[in-house]
């Protein structure tokens, strides 16, 4: 019987012949790509030929000064409301995790109210706030009031919209922060206590910095959700944000569809920027999450030690011997 030629090169001392790798054929991917491409082409062609979209009006108002100003107002609403929500959410989460039963009960009651009622109803309430409390007195309770503010005489729709959105979002941020704090190992807290830190110092210096890796992703989602929730501030009423301004313009020219497309385009643009920022923020706080170093990090470590970089193959990279054992 003729012996098959040895491709390993061990008997002749020559280098083994290169292995010709043939990629697997995956026809399902091509079929799915063709189907999705056809559907996308049909949708684009239908939108292009449909006169109801009125692309001429869409192009006219896309960069209109009123729409641009409304987009900036929307960004301000989002940032200010989210700042209030994050600060208050951290406070509420720490209160709920506190060993003090009074603080824990107060935090639980806040979450029960603001998570149990719709945000639109809360915004309507804030719109009626000047009618409920006609005057705001600041001073020593039951003794003397130094400042009297007439709420009915001021136009603070933007302020009430920020407060309403911020207080509602704080209830959800409190649960996100609490989940992040609970994800930190108990040994970290025990080590901080062993070093003589108080409970507040342990939360501020040890637990919260480590919990950021868990807190950041859902916080980014809540920020994007807050951007879209600003369209509900017409209940305050405040109509100078993006959706409200587009609705006012469409009410004047009787073209709601292209104005809705304009508002949707601006929402998509702002959301895309927020998603990019969320990506880099997540990558920053995920440093050290894995013990596996990249080749660049290994090279930098070798350069710092003044030694050449030598990467030894692990068991998974060693070839199999004829007997089935690793060399």
C-alpha positions in Angstrom: 0.0 0.0 0.0 1.4 3.4 -1.0 2.0 5.7 2.0 0.3 9.1 1.9 2.6 12.1 1.6 3.4 13.7 4.9 2.2 17.3 4.9 3.6 18.2 8.3 7.2 18.3 7.1 8.5 16.6 10.2 10.1 13.7 8.3 11.8 15.8 5.6 12.7 18.7 7.8 10.9 21.1 5.5 8.2 23.7 6.4 4.7 22.3 6.2 2.5 23.2 3.3 0.1 26.1 4.0 -3.4 25.1 4.7 -5.9 26.4 2.2 -8.8 27.7 4.2 -12.1 27.8 2.3 -14.8 30.0 4.0 -18.1 28.5 4.6 -20.9 29.4 2.2 -23.8 31.1 4.0 -26.6 31.6 1.4 -29.0 32.6 4.1 -27.1 35.9 4.7 -27.3 36.8 1.0 -31.0 36.0 0.8 -31.7 38.1 4.0 -29.6 41.0 2.5 -31.5 40.9 -0.8 -34.9 40.8 1.0 -34.0 43.7 3.3 -32.5 45.7 0.4 -35.7 45.2 -1.7 -37.9 46.3 1.2 -35.8 49.4 1.8 -35.8 50.3 -1.9 -39.6 49.9 -2.0 -40.0 52.1 1.1 -37.6 54.8 -0.2 -39.3 54.8 -3.6 -42.8 55.0 -2.1 -41.8 57.9 0.2 -40.1 59.7 -2.7 -43.1 59.5 -5.0 -45.8 60.0 -2.4 -47.0 63.6 -2.6 -48.3 63.6 1.0 -44.8 63.9 2.3 -44.3 67.3 0.6 -40.5 67.1 0.5 -40.3 70.7 -0.7 -41.9 72.0 2.5 -39.7 69.6 4.5 -36.6 71.1 3.0 -37.9 74.6 3.5 -38.5 74.2 7.3 -35.7 71.8 8.2 -33.3 74.5 9.0 -35.8 77.2 9.8 -34.8 79.6 12.6 -37.8 78.8 14.6 -37.2 75.0 14.4 -33.5 75.5 15.3 -34.4 77.6 18.3 -36.9 75.0 19.4 -34.3 72.3 19.1 -32.0 74.3 21.4 -34.8 74.7 23.9 -35.4 70.9 23.8 -31.7 70.3 24.5 -31.8 72.7 27.5 -34.9 71.0 28.8 -33.2 67.6 28.5 -29.9 68.6 30.1 -31.4 70.6 33.0 -34.1 68.0 33.8 -31.6 65.2 33.7 -29.2 67.1 36.0 -31.9 67.4 38.6 -32.9 63.7 38.1 -29.3 62.5 38.5 -28.6 64.5 41.6 -31.9 63.8 43.3 -31.8 60.1 42.1 -28.4 59.6 43.9 -29.8 61.1 47.0 -32.9 59.0 46.9 -30.9 55.8 46.3 -28.6 56.5 49.2 -31.6 57.3 51.4 -33.2 54.0 50.4 -30.0 52.1 51.2 -29.5 53.9 54.5 -30.0 52.1 57.8 -32.2 55.0 58.9 -35.8 53.7 58.6 -37.2 57.3 58.3 -35.0 58.1 55.3 -35.8 54.7 53.8 -39.5 55.2 54.1 -39.4 58.7 52.7 -37.5 57.5 49.7 -39.8 54.6 49.1 -42.8 57.0 49.3 -41.3 59.3 46.7 -40.7 56.5 44.3 -44.2 55.1 44.9 -45.8 58.5 43.9 -43.7 59.5 41.0 -43.4 56.0 39.4 -47.1 55.2 40.0 -48.5 58.2 38.2 -48.1 59.1 34.4 -45.6 61.8 33.6 -48.2 63.6 31.5 -50.5 63.9 34.6 -47.6 65.2 36.6 -46.8 67.8 34.0 -50.5 68.9 33.9 -50.3 69.3 37.7 -47.2 71.5 37.3 -49.0 73.6 34.7 -51.8 74.2 37.3 -49.3 74.8 40.1 -49.8 78.7 40.0 -53.5 78.1 40.3 -53.2 75.8 43.3 -50.5 77.9 45.1 -51.1 81.5 44.1 -48.3 82.8 46.4 -45.1 81.4 47.6 -43.8 82.6 51.0 -40.2 82.1 52.0 -39.0 82.6 55.6 -39.3 81.1 59.1 -42.2 78.7 59.2 -45.1 79.9 61.4 -43.1 82.9 62.5 -42.3 85.4 59.7 -42.0 85.3 55.9 -39.3 87.4 54.3 -40.1 86.9 50.6 -43.5 86.8 48.9 -43.6 85.5 45.3 -46.7 85.9 43.2 -46.8 82.7 41.1 -49.8 83.8 39.0 -47.9 87.0 38.0 -44.8 85.2 36.5 -44.4 83.3 33.3 -42.4 80.2 34.4 -43.6 77.5 32.1 -40.1 76.5 31.2 -39.1 76.3 34.9 -42.2 74.2 35.8 -41.5 71.9 32.8 -37.9 71.3 34.0 -39.1 70.7 37.5 -41.8 68.3 36.4 -39.5 66.3 34.1 -36.7 66.2 36.6 -38.7 65.1 39.6 -40.3 62.3 37.6 -37.0 61.0 36.2 -35.4 61.1 39.6 -37.6 58.2 40.7 -36.2 56.0 37.9 -32.7 57.2 38.4 -32.9 56.3 42.1 -33.6 52.6 41.1 -30.8 52.6 38.6 -28.3 54.0 41.1 -29.5 51.5 43.7 -29.0 48.6 41.3 -25.5 49.8 40.6 -24.7 50.1 44.3 -26.0 46.6 44.9 -23.7 45.2 42.1 -20.6 46.2 44.1 -19.2 43.3 46.1 -19.8 43.4 49.8 -16.1 42.9 50.4 -15.5 46.4 49.2 -17.8 47.8 51.9 -16.3 45.6 54.5 -12.8 46.7 53.6 -13.8 50.4 53.7 -15.3 49.9 57.2 -12.1 48.1 58.3 -10.1 51.2 57.2 -12.2 53.3 59.5 -14.5 55.0 56.9 -18.1 55.9 57.9 -21.1 54.8 55.9 -21.3 58.0 53.9 -17.6 58.0 53.2 -17.8 54.4 52.0 -20.6 55.2 49.6 -18.9 58.3 48.3 -15.3 57.0 48.0 -15.7 53.3 47.4 -19.1 52.1 46.3 -20.4 54.8 43.9 -17.2 55.0 41.8 -17.3 51.3 41.2 -21.0 51.3 40.6 -20.6 53.7 37.7 -19.9 50.8 35.3 -23.4 49.5 35.9 -25.1 52.9 36.2 -23.8 54.6 33.0 -25.6 52.4 30.3 -29.1 52.7 31.7 -28.5 56.4 32.5 -27.7 57.0 28.8 -30.9 55.3 27.8 -32.8 57.5 30.3 -31.2 60.6 28.8 -32.3 59.6 25.3 -35.8 58.8 26.7 -35.8 62.2 28.4 -35.1 63.9 25.1 -38.3 62.4 23.6 -40.3 62.9 26.8 -39.8 66.7 26.3 -42.5 66.5 23.7 -45.1 66.2 26.5 -44.3 69.6 28.1 -47.1 71.1 26.1 -49.2 70.0 29.1 -47.5 72.6 31.3 -48.2 74.4 28.8 -44.8 75.1 27.1 -44.8 75.0 23.3 -41.4 76.4 22.5 -39.8 73.0 22.3 -39.3 71.1 19.1 -42.5 69.2 18.8 -44.6 72.1 20.0 -43.0 74.5 17.6 -43.5 72.1 14.7 -47.1 71.6 15.6 -47.7 75.4 15.8 -46.2 75.9 12.3 -48.2 73.0 10.9 -51.3 74.6 12.3 -50.6 77.7 10.3 -49.7 76.2 7.0 -51.9 73.0 7.3 -49.0 70.7 6.5 -48.6 68.4 9.5 -46.8 65.5 7.8 -43.7 67.4 6.5 -43.4 69.3 9.9 -43.6 66.0 11.8 -40.8 64.7 9.5 -38.8 67.8 10.3 -39.2 67.3 14.1 -38.4 63.6 13.7 -35.2 64.4 11.8 -34.0 66.8 14.6 -34.8 64.2 17.3 -32.8 61.6 15.4 -29.9 63.9 14.9 -29.7 64.9 18.6 -30.3 61.3 19.7 -27.4 60.1 17.5 -25.0 62.6 19.2 -26.2 61.4 22.6 -25.6 57.8 21.6 -22.0 58.6 20.5 -21.3 60.3 23.8 -22.8 57.4 25.7 -20.5 55.0 23.8 -17.3 56.8 24.8 -18.5 57.3 28.4 -19.3 53.6 28.7 -15.9 52.7 27.3 -14.2 55.1 29.8 -15.9 53.6 32.9 -15.4 50.0 31.6 -11.6 50.2 32.0 -10.4 47.5 34.2 -13.5 45.4 33.8 -11.5 42.6 32.1 -8.1 41.3 33.2 -7.2 40.5 29.6 -4.7 43.0 28.2 -4.6 44.0 24.6 -1.3 43.6 22.6 -0.8 47.4 22.8 -1.1 47.3 26.6 1.3 44.3 26.8 3.8 46.2 24.6 3.5 49.3 26.8 4.1 47.2 29.9 7.1 45.5 28.3 8.6 48.9 27.3 8.1 50.2 30.8 10.0 47.3 32.3 12.7 47.5 29.6 12.1 43.9 28.5 11.3 42.5 25.1 7.7 41.4 24.6 7.4 37.6 24.4 3.9 36.1 24.1 4.0 32.5 25.0 1.3 30.3 23.4 -1.4 29.0 25.8 -2.7 25.5 26.0 -5.4 26.4 23.5 -2.9 27.5 20.9 -0.7 24.3 21.0 -1.1 21.8 18.2 -2.5 18.4 18.9 -0.1 15.4 18.8 -1.1 12.2 17.0 -1.8 10.6 20.4 -4.4 13.3 21.1 -2.4 14.9 23.9 -1.1 18.5 24.1 2.6 18.9 23.6 
